[in-house]
């Protein structure tokens, strides 16, 4: 039996190994953030009053991007989308810009607006979320296959389907699910 003192093992990290480890952590975090933003969820800013009173200018939302890969938007969903060709032509908008509106009708549905009421398939919509009843009329239109009819909750101050027509479902980016700013209005949308 030897009574020699055991050698002390020292694995002091060097500045180079610390830098390497921290760099890997930052790269992985950035890659995860990019994947999440591209495919799962992303933050968005509300630039106009077209969705008032549901959403206000300056609200910041989380947009969920996965669900619509498995099913189309539901009536009543608040969706974010790239402007369709007609909207880009009449409004001089870029394809990369995003709009936010409420899905009112899906393929095969007929939409009309008369006497301040929106009708889908000859049934009046119960819309306790709008700013005011629409002050315009819309003759009945049937939503084509692969399209949506969208409207802003601020019916009389919204550049929506009653002006530029139908929204192709492939233009949909995602579904507004959560408001994270301002703090006093934080919550599910």
Biotite code that builds the C-alpha atoms (Angstrom):
import biotite.structure as struc

atoms = struc.array([
    struc.Atom([0.000, 0.000, 0.000], chain_id="A", res_id=1, res_name="UNK", atom_name="CA", element="C"),
    struc.Atom([1.377, 3.318, -1.039], chain_id="A", res_id=2, res_name="UNK", atom_name="CA", element="C"),
    struc.Atom([0.944, 6.379, 1.067], chain_id="A", res_id=3, res_name="UNK", atom_name="CA", element="C"),
    struc.Atom([1.741, 8.864, -1.640], chain_id="A", res_id=4, res_name="UNK", atom_name="CA", element="C"),
    struc.Atom([-0.481, 11.816, -2.050], chain_id="A", res_id=5, res_name="UNK", atom_name="CA", element="C"),
    struc.Atom([-2.843, 11.407, -5.021], chain_id="A", res_id=6, res_name="UNK", atom_name="CA", element="C"),
    struc.Atom([-2.246, 13.765, -7.881], chain_id="A", res_id=7, res_name="UNK", atom_name="CA", element="C"),
    struc.Atom([-4.752, 16.557, -8.111], chain_id="A", res_id=8, res_name="UNK", atom_name="CA", element="C"),
    struc.Atom([-6.551, 16.536, -11.424], chain_id="A", res_id=9, res_name="UNK", atom_name="CA", element="C"),
    struc.Atom([-7.016, 19.975, -12.818], chain_id="A", res_id=10, res_name="UNK", atom_name="CA", element="C"),
    struc.Atom([-9.247, 20.473, -15.780], chain_id="A", res_id=11, res_name="UNK", atom_name="CA", element="C"),
    struc.Atom([-9.286, 24.194, -15.777], chain_id="A", res_id=12, res_name="UNK", atom_name="CA", element="C"),
    struc.Atom([-11.183, 25.438, -18.794], chain_id="A", res_id=13, res_name="UNK", atom_name="CA", element="C"),
    struc.Atom([-9.090, 27.611, -20.993], chain_id="A", res_id=14, res_name="UNK", atom_name="CA", element="C"),
    struc.Atom([-10.381, 30.815, -22.491], chain_id="A", res_id=15, res_name="UNK", atom_name="CA", element="C"),
    struc.Atom([-10.417, 29.034, -25.869], chain_id="A", res_id=16, res_name="UNK", atom_name="CA", element="C"),
    struc.Atom([-12.653, 26.197, -24.655], chain_id="A", res_id=17, res_name="UNK", atom_name="CA", element="C"),
    struc.Atom([-14.967, 28.732, -22.961], chain_id="A", res_id=18, res_name="UNK", atom_name="CA", element="C"),
    struc.Atom([-15.213, 30.731, -26.173], chain_id="A", res_id=19, res_name="UNK", atom_name="CA", element="C"),
    struc.Atom([-15.900, 27.590, -28.189], chain_id="A", res_id=20, res_name="UNK", atom_name="CA", element="C"),
    struc.Atom([-18.593, 26.394, -25.779], chain_id="A", res_id=21, res_name="UNK", atom_name="CA", element="C"),
    struc.Atom([-20.295, 29.800, -25.652], chain_id="A", res_id=22, res_name="UNK", atom_name="CA", element="C"),
    struc.Atom([-20.155, 30.135, -29.437], chain_id="A", res_id=23, res_name="UNK", atom_name="CA", element="C"),
    struc.Atom([-21.834, 26.759, -29.894], chain_id="A", res_id=24, res_name="UNK", atom_name="CA", element="C"),
    struc.Atom([-24.559, 27.766, -27.428], chain_id="A", res_id=25, res_name="UNK", atom_name="CA", element="C"),
    struc.Atom([-25.215, 31.027, -29.301], chain_id="A", res_id=26, res_name="UNK", atom_name="CA", element="C"),
    struc.Atom([-25.278, 29.295, -32.694], chain_id="A", res_id=27, res_name="UNK", atom_name="CA", element="C"),
    struc.Atom([-27.726, 26.638, -31.475], chain_id="A", res_id=28, res_name="UNK", atom_name="CA", element="C"),
    struc.Atom([-29.954, 29.311, -29.898], chain_id="A", res_id=29, res_name="UNK", atom_name="CA", element="C"),
    struc.Atom([-29.985, 31.374, -33.118], chain_id="A", res_id=30, res_name="UNK", atom_name="CA", element="C"),
    struc.Atom([-30.720, 28.293, -35.217], chain_id="A", res_id=31, res_name="UNK", atom_name="CA", element="C"),
    struc.Atom([-33.623, 27.334, -32.935], chain_id="A", res_id=32, res_name="UNK", atom_name="CA", element="C"),
    struc.Atom([-34.993, 30.881, -33.026], chain_id="A", res_id=33, res_name="UNK", atom_name="CA", element="C"),
    struc.Atom([-34.826, 30.890, -36.831], chain_id="A", res_id=34, res_name="UNK", atom_name="CA", element="C"),
    struc.Atom([-36.563, 27.509, -37.117], chain_id="A", res_id=35, res_name="UNK", atom_name="CA", element="C"),
    struc.Atom([-39.276, 28.591, -34.681], chain_id="A", res_id=36, res_name="UNK", atom_name="CA", element="C"),
    struc.Atom([-39.865, 31.866, -36.545], chain_id="A", res_id=37, res_name="UNK", atom_name="CA", element="C"),
    struc.Atom([-39.898, 30.259, -39.995], chain_id="A", res_id=38, res_name="UNK", atom_name="CA", element="C"),
    struc.Atom([-42.076, 27.260, -39.228], chain_id="A", res_id=39, res_name="UNK", atom_name="CA", element="C"),
    struc.Atom([-43.829, 27.485, -35.853], chain_id="A", res_id=40, res_name="UNK", atom_name="CA", element="C"),
    struc.Atom([-44.633, 30.990, -34.585], chain_id="A", res_id=41, res_name="UNK", atom_name="CA", element="C"),
    struc.Atom([-43.606, 34.589, -35.079], chain_id="A", res_id=42, res_name="UNK", atom_name="CA", element="C"),
    struc.Atom([-44.353, 37.977, -33.579], chain_id="A", res_id=43, res_name="UNK", atom_name="CA", element="C"),
    struc.Atom([-46.365, 40.542, -35.561], chain_id="A", res_id=44, res_name="UNK", atom_name="CA", element="C"),
    struc.Atom([-47.221, 44.218, -35.066], chain_id="A", res_id=45, res_name="UNK", atom_name="CA", element="C"),
    struc.Atom([-50.659, 45.710, -35.823], chain_id="A", res_id=46, res_name="UNK", atom_name="CA", element="C"),
    struc.Atom([-50.104, 48.823, -37.993], chain_id="A", res_id=47, res_name="UNK", atom_name="CA", element="C"),
    struc.Atom([-53.705, 49.982, -38.556], chain_id="A", res_id=48, res_name="UNK", atom_name="CA", element="C"),
    struc.Atom([-57.193, 50.237, -37.051], chain_id="A", res_id=49, res_name="UNK", atom_name="CA", element="C"),
    struc.Atom([-58.772, 47.740, -39.498], chain_id="A", res_id=50, res_name="UNK", atom_name="CA", element="C"),
    struc.Atom([-59.285, 45.130, -36.746], chain_id="A", res_id=51, res_name="UNK", atom_name="CA", element="C"),
    struc.Atom([-60.474, 47.574, -34.053], chain_id="A", res_id=52, res_name="UNK", atom_name="CA", element="C"),
    struc.Atom([-61.936, 46.962, -31.448], chain_id="A", res_id=53, res_name="UNK", atom_name="CA", element="C"),
    struc.Atom([-60.512, 43.405, -31.314], chain_id="A", res_id=54, res_name="UNK", atom_name="CA", element="C"),
    struc.Atom([-56.979, 44.614, -32.065], chain_id="A", res_id=55, res_name="UNK", atom_name="CA", element="C"),
    struc.Atom([-55.576, 48.120, -31.766], chain_id="A", res_id=56, res_name="UNK", atom_name="CA", element="C"),
    struc.Atom([-52.760, 49.893, -33.545], chain_id="A", res_id=57, res_name="UNK", atom_name="CA", element="C"),
    struc.Atom([-49.536, 48.929, -31.792], chain_id="A", res_id=58, res_name="UNK", atom_name="CA", element="C"),
    struc.Atom([-50.738, 45.579, -30.461], chain_id="A", res_id=59, res_name="UNK", atom_name="CA", element="C"),
    struc.Atom([-48.125, 42.853, -30.763], chain_id="A", res_id=60, res_name="UNK", atom_name="CA", element="C"),
    struc.Atom([-49.247, 39.296, -31.412], chain_id="A", res_id=61, res_name="UNK", atom_name="CA", element="C"),
    struc.Atom([-47.903, 35.782, -31.640], chain_id="A", res_id=62, res_name="UNK", atom_name="CA", element="C"),
    struc.Atom([-48.885, 34.178, -34.937], chain_id="A", res_id=63, res_name="UNK", atom_name="CA", element="C"),
    struc.Atom([-49.105, 30.372, -34.912], chain_id="A", res_id=64, res_name="UNK", atom_name="CA", element="C"),
    struc.Atom([-47.984, 28.922, -38.262], chain_id="A", res_id=65, res_name="UNK", atom_name="CA", element="C"),
    struc.Atom([-48.335, 25.128, -37.899], chain_id="A", res_id=66, res_name="UNK", atom_name="CA", element="C"),
    struc.Atom([-52.077, 24.452, -37.588], chain_id="A", res_id=67, res_name="UNK", atom_name="CA", element="C"),
    struc.Atom([-53.044, 25.509, -41.102], chain_id="A", res_id=68, res_name="UNK", atom_name="CA", element="C"),
    struc.Atom([-50.638, 22.934, -42.551], chain_id="A", res_id=69, res_name="UNK", atom_name="CA", element="C"),
    struc.Atom([-53.163, 20.329, -41.316], chain_id="A", res_id=70, res_name="UNK", atom_name="CA", element="C"),
    struc.Atom([-56.509, 22.107, -41.739], chain_id="A", res_id=71, res_name="UNK", atom_name="CA", element="C"),
    struc.Atom([-57.825, 25.250, -43.433], chain_id="A", res_id=72, res_name="UNK", atom_name="CA", element="C"),
    struc.Atom([-58.696, 28.368, -41.429], chain_id="A", res_id=73, res_name="UNK", atom_name="CA", element="C"),
    struc.Atom([-61.993, 28.217, -39.587], chain_id="A", res_id=74, res_name="UNK", atom_name="CA", element="C"),
    struc.Atom([-64.685, 30.852, -39.903], chain_id="A", res_id=75, res_name="UNK", atom_name="CA", element="C"),
    struc.Atom([-64.017, 33.486, -37.273], chain_id="A", res_id=76, res_name="UNK", atom_name="CA", element="C"),
    struc.Atom([-60.253, 32.887, -37.113], chain_id="A", res_id=77, res_name="UNK", atom_name="CA", element="C"),
    struc.Atom([-58.079, 36.001, -37.142], chain_id="A", res_id=78, res_name="UNK", atom_name="CA", element="C"),
    struc.Atom([-55.526, 35.247, -39.833], chain_id="A", res_id=79, res_name="UNK", atom_name="CA", element="C"),
    struc.Atom([-52.339, 36.863, -41.099], chain_id="A", res_id=80, res_name="UNK", atom_name="CA", element="C"),
    struc.Atom([-51.696, 36.639, -44.829], chain_id="A", res_id=81, res_name="UNK", atom_name="CA", element="C"),
    struc.Atom([-49.677, 37.923, -47.740], chain_id="A", res_id=82, res_name="UNK", atom_name="CA", element="C"),
    struc.Atom([-51.720, 40.250, -49.953], chain_id="A", res_id=83, res_name="UNK", atom_name="CA", element="C"),
    struc.Atom([-53.268, 38.565, -53.003], chain_id="A", res_id=84, res_name="UNK", atom_name="CA", element="C"),
    struc.Atom([-52.436, 39.817, -56.488], chain_id="A", res_id=85, res_name="UNK", atom_name="CA", element="C"),
    struc.Atom([-55.504, 42.098, -56.749], chain_id="A", res_id=86, res_name="UNK", atom_name="CA", element="C"),
    struc.Atom([-54.717, 43.829, -53.451], chain_id="A", res_id=87, res_name="UNK", atom_name="CA", element="C"),
    struc.Atom([-51.084, 44.308, -54.476], chain_id="A", res_id=88, res_name="UNK", atom_name="CA", element="C"),
    struc.Atom([-52.206, 45.862, -57.774], chain_id="A", res_id=89, res_name="UNK", atom_name="CA", element="C"),
    struc.Atom([-54.772, 48.283, -56.343], chain_id="A", res_id=90, res_name="UNK", atom_name="CA", element="C"),
    struc.Atom([-52.873, 49.168, -53.181], chain_id="A", res_id=91, res_name="UNK", atom_name="CA", element="C"),
    struc.Atom([-49.266, 49.098, -54.369], chain_id="A", res_id=92, res_name="UNK", atom_name="CA", element="C"),
    struc.Atom([-48.351, 46.609, -51.626], chain_id="A", res_id=93, res_name="UNK", atom_name="CA", element="C"),
    struc.Atom([-45.362, 44.278, -51.614], chain_id="A", res_id=94, res_name="UNK", atom_name="CA", element="C"),
    struc.Atom([-45.874, 40.507, -51.507], chain_id="A", res_id=95, res_name="UNK", atom_name="CA", element="C"),
    struc.Atom([-43.762, 40.417, -48.327], chain_id="A", res_id=96, res_name="UNK", atom_name="CA", element="C"),
    struc.Atom([-46.176, 42.706, -46.446], chain_id="A", res_id=97, res_name="UNK", atom_name="CA", element="C"),
    struc.Atom([-48.636, 41.005, -44.141], chain_id="A", res_id=98, res_name="UNK", atom_name="CA", element="C"),
    struc.Atom([-52.297, 41.793, -43.509], chain_id="A", res_id=99, res_name="UNK", atom_name="CA", element="C"),
    struc.Atom([-54.535, 40.656, -40.682], chain_id="A", res_id=100, res_name="UNK", atom_name="CA", element="C"),
    struc.Atom([-58.284, 40.062, -41.015], chain_id="A", res_id=101, res_name="UNK", atom_name="CA", element="C"),
    struc.Atom([-61.012, 37.730, -39.804], chain_id="A", res_id=102, res_name="UNK", atom_name="CA", element="C"),
    struc.Atom([-61.987, 34.725, -41.939], chain_id="A", res_id=103, res_name="UNK", atom_name="CA", element="C"),
    struc.Atom([-65.696, 35.167, -42.661], chain_id="A", res_id=104, res_name="UNK", atom_name="CA", element="C"),
    struc.Atom([-66.390, 32.458, -45.247], chain_id="A", res_id=105, res_name="UNK", atom_name="CA", element="C"),
    struc.Atom([-64.702, 29.440, -46.852], chain_id="A", res_id=106, res_name="UNK", atom_name="CA", element="C"),
    struc.Atom([-64.920, 27.783, -50.263], chain_id="A", res_id=107, res_name="UNK", atom_name="CA", element="C"),
    struc.Atom([-68.521, 27.229, -51.341], chain_id="A", res_id=108, res_name="UNK", atom_name="CA", element="C"),
    struc.Atom([-70.011, 29.767, -48.921], chain_id="A", res_id=109, res_name="UNK", atom_name="CA", element="C"),
    struc.Atom([-72.049, 32.713, -50.203], chain_id="A", res_id=110, res_name="UNK", atom_name="CA", element="C"),
    struc.Atom([-71.444, 36.127, -48.600], chain_id="A", res_id=111, res_name="UNK", atom_name="CA", element="C"),
    struc.Atom([-73.633, 39.215, -48.818], chain_id="A", res_id=112, res_name="UNK", atom_name="CA", element="C"),
    struc.Atom([-73.951, 42.499, -46.927], chain_id="A", res_id=113, res_name="UNK", atom_name="CA", element="C"),
    struc.Atom([-77.337, 44.201, -46.721], chain_id="A", res_id=114, res_name="UNK", atom_name="CA", element="C"),
    struc.Atom([-78.806, 46.735, -44.333], chain_id="A", res_id=115, res_name="UNK", atom_name="CA", element="C"),
    struc.Atom([-75.689, 46.718, -42.145], chain_id="A", res_id=116, res_name="UNK", atom_name="CA", element="C"),
    struc.Atom([-75.611, 42.937, -41.683], chain_id="A", res_id=117, res_name="UNK", atom_name="CA", element="C"),
    struc.Atom([-73.145, 40.376, -43.067], chain_id="A", res_id=118, res_name="UNK", atom_name="CA", element="C"),
    struc.Atom([-74.832, 37.190, -44.288], chain_id="A", res_id=119, res_name="UNK", atom_name="CA", element="C"),
    struc.Atom([-73.086, 33.871, -44.896], chain_id="A", res_id=120, res_name="UNK", atom_name="CA", element="C"),
    struc.Atom([-75.230, 31.297, -46.690], chain_id="A", res_id=121, res_name="UNK", atom_name="CA", element="C"),
    struc.Atom([-78.303, 33.513, -46.110], chain_id="A", res_id=122, res_name="UNK", atom_name="CA", element="C"),
    struc.Atom([-77.750, 33.499, -42.326], chain_id="A", res_id=123, res_name="UNK", atom_name="CA", element="C"),
    struc.Atom([-76.885, 36.728, -40.527], chain_id="A", res_id=124, res_name="UNK", atom_name="CA", element="C"),
    struc.Atom([-73.576, 36.672, -38.671], chain_id="A", res_id=125, res_name="UNK", atom_name="CA", element="C"),
    struc.Atom([-73.733, 37.497, -34.984], chain_id="A", res_id=126, res_name="UNK", atom_name="CA", element="C"),
    struc.Atom([-70.821, 39.920, -34.728], chain_id="A", res_id=127, res_name="UNK", atom_name="CA", element="C"),
    struc.Atom([-70.386, 41.286, -31.227], chain_id="A", res_id=128, res_name="UNK", atom_name="CA", element="C"),
    struc.Atom([-66.713, 41.975, -32.078], chain_id="A", res_id=129, res_name="UNK", atom_name="CA", element="C"),
    struc.Atom([-67.166, 44.643, -34.785], chain_id="A", res_id=130, res_name="UNK", atom_name="CA", element="C"),
    struc.Atom([-66.691, 48.401, -34.326], chain_id="A", res_id=131, res_name="UNK", atom_name="CA", element="C"),
    struc.Atom([-69.928, 49.271, -36.185], chain_id="A", res_id=132, res_name="UNK", atom_name="CA", element="C"),
    struc.Atom([-72.238, 47.657, -38.732], chain_id="A", res_id=133, res_name="UNK", atom_name="CA", element="C"),
    struc.Atom([-71.075, 47.960, -42.345], chain_id="A", res_id=134, res_name="UNK", atom_name="CA", element="C"),
    struc.Atom([-72.301, 51.073, -44.126], chain_id="A", res_id=135, res_name="UNK", atom_name="CA", element="C"),
    struc.Atom([-72.095, 49.435, -47.546], chain_id="A", res_id=136, res_name="UNK", atom_name="CA", element="C"),
    struc.Atom([-73.898, 46.756, -49.491], chain_id="A", res_id=137, res_name="UNK", atom_name="CA", element="C"),
    struc.Atom([-72.372, 43.673, -51.114], chain_id="A", res_id=138, res_name="UNK", atom_name="CA", element="C"),
    struc.Atom([-74.300, 41.609, -53.612], chain_id="A", res_id=139, res_name="UNK", atom_name="CA", element="C"),
    struc.Atom([-74.109, 37.861, -52.899], chain_id="A", res_id=140, res_name="UNK", atom_name="CA", element="C"),
    struc.Atom([-70.787, 36.300, -53.958], chain_id="A", res_id=141, res_name="UNK", atom_name="CA", element="C"),
    struc.Atom([-69.789, 32.655, -53.700], chain_id="A", res_id=142, res_name="UNK", atom_name="CA", element="C"),
    struc.Atom([-66.294, 31.905, -52.449], chain_id="A", res_id=143, res_name="UNK", atom_name="CA", element="C"),
    struc.Atom([-64.385, 29.830, -55.030], chain_id="A", res_id=144, res_name="UNK", atom_name="CA", element="C"),
    struc.Atom([-62.477, 26.626, -54.240], chain_id="A", res_id=145, res_name="UNK", atom_name="CA", element="C"),
    struc.Atom([-59.202, 27.265, -52.422], chain_id="A", res_id=146, res_name="UNK", atom_name="CA", element="C"),
    struc.Atom([-60.209, 30.804, -51.396], chain_id="A", res_id=147, res_name="UNK", atom_name="CA", element="C"),
    struc.Atom([-61.439, 32.669, -48.320], chain_id="A", res_id=148, res_name="UNK", atom_name="CA", element="C"),
    struc.Atom([-63.524, 35.788, -47.764], chain_id="A", res_id=149, res_name="UNK", atom_name="CA", element="C"),
    struc.Atom([-61.927, 37.983, -45.082], chain_id="A", res_id=150, res_name="UNK", atom_name="CA", element="C"),
    struc.Atom([-63.046, 41.189, -43.369], chain_id="A", res_id=151, res_name="UNK", atom_name="CA", element="C"),
    struc.Atom([-61.646, 43.561, -40.781], chain_id="A", res_id=152, res_name="UNK", atom_name="CA", element="C"),
    struc.Atom([-63.596, 43.985, -37.538], chain_id="A", res_id=153, res_name="UNK", atom_name="CA", element="C"),
    struc.Atom([-63.635, 47.727, -38.231], chain_id="A", res_id=154, res_name="UNK", atom_name="CA", element="C"),
    struc.Atom([-65.967, 47.058, -41.158], chain_id="A", res_id=155, res_name="UNK", atom_name="CA", element="C"),
    struc.Atom([-66.126, 50.642, -42.416], chain_id="A", res_id=156, res_name="UNK", atom_name="CA", element="C"),
    struc.Atom([-62.371, 51.231, -42.233], chain_id="A", res_id=157, res_name="UNK", atom_name="CA", element="C"),
    struc.Atom([-60.919, 47.999, -43.602], chain_id="A", res_id=158, res_name="UNK", atom_name="CA", element="C"),
    struc.Atom([-59.264, 47.163, -46.908], chain_id="A", res_id=159, res_name="UNK", atom_name="CA", element="C"),
    struc.Atom([-60.671, 43.631, -47.165], chain_id="A", res_id=160, res_name="UNK", atom_name="CA", element="C"),
    struc.Atom([-62.442, 41.119, -49.411], chain_id="A", res_id=161, res_name="UNK", atom_name="CA", element="C"),
    struc.Atom([-65.448, 43.373, -49.953], chain_id="A", res_id=162, res_name="UNK", atom_name="CA", element="C"),
    struc.Atom([-63.033, 45.674, -51.861], chain_id="A", res_id=163, res_name="UNK", atom_name="CA", element="C"),
    struc.Atom([-60.417, 43.413, -53.486], chain_id="A", res_id=164, res_name="UNK", atom_name="CA", element="C"),
    struc.Atom([-62.063, 39.993, -53.622], chain_id="A", res_id=165, res_name="UNK", atom_name="CA", element="C"),
    struc.Atom([-61.082, 36.566, -52.392], chain_id="A", res_id=166, res_name="UNK", atom_name="CA", element="C"),
    struc.Atom([-57.961, 35.465, -50.552], chain_id="A", res_id=167, res_name="UNK", atom_name="CA", element="C"),
    struc.Atom([-56.160, 32.346, -51.830], chain_id="A", res_id=168, res_name="UNK", atom_name="CA", element="C"),
    struc.Atom([-55.616, 29.972, -48.909], chain_id="A", res_id=169, res_name="UNK", atom_name="CA", element="C"),
    struc.Atom([-51.951, 29.547, -49.930], chain_id="A", res_id=170, res_name="UNK", atom_name="CA", element="C"),
    struc.Atom([-51.410, 33.225, -48.960], chain_id="A", res_id=171, res_name="UNK", atom_name="CA", element="C"),
    struc.Atom([-52.268, 32.497, -45.321], chain_id="A", res_id=172, res_name="UNK", atom_name="CA", element="C"),
    struc.Atom([-49.226, 32.770, -43.036], chain_id="A", res_id=173, res_name="UNK", atom_name="CA", element="C"),
    struc.Atom([-50.887, 31.803, -39.784], chain_id="A", res_id=174, res_name="UNK", atom_name="CA", element="C"),
    struc.Atom([-53.420, 32.355, -37.040], chain_id="A", res_id=175, res_name="UNK", atom_name="CA", element="C"),
    struc.Atom([-53.272, 35.126, -34.433], chain_id="A", res_id=176, res_name="UNK", atom_name="CA", element="C"),
    struc.Atom([-53.381, 33.403, -31.056], chain_id="A", res_id=177, res_name="UNK", atom_name="CA", element="C"),
    struc.Atom([-51.890, 35.600, -28.347], chain_id="A", res_id=178, res_name="UNK", atom_name="CA", element="C"),
    struc.Atom([-51.416, 39.327, -27.659], chain_id="A", res_id=179, res_name="UNK", atom_name="CA", element="C"),
    struc.Atom([-48.234, 39.989, -25.685], chain_id="A", res_id=180, res_name="UNK", atom_name="CA", element="C"),
    struc.Atom([-48.246, 43.810, -25.876], chain_id="A", res_id=181, res_name="UNK", atom_name="CA", element="C"),
    struc.Atom([-49.459, 46.083, -24.413], chain_id="A", res_id=182, res_name="UNK", atom_name="CA", element="C"),
    struc.Atom([-49.217, 44.372, -21.046], chain_id="A", res_id=183, res_name="UNK", atom_name="CA", element="C"),
    struc.Atom([-52.636, 45.589, -19.874], chain_id="A", res_id=184, res_name="UNK", atom_name="CA", element="C"),
    struc.Atom([-54.251, 43.748, -22.824], chain_id="A", res_id=185, res_name="UNK", atom_name="CA", element="C"),
    struc.Atom([-52.108, 40.591, -22.706], chain_id="A", res_id=186, res_name="UNK", atom_name="CA", element="C"),
    struc.Atom([-53.999, 37.386, -23.455], chain_id="A", res_id=187, res_name="UNK", atom_name="CA", element="C"),
    struc.Atom([-55.518, 35.066, -26.009], chain_id="A", res_id=188, res_name="UNK", atom_name="CA", element="C"),
    struc.Atom([-56.941, 36.759, -29.098], chain_id="A", res_id=189, res_name="UNK", atom_name="CA", element="C"),
])
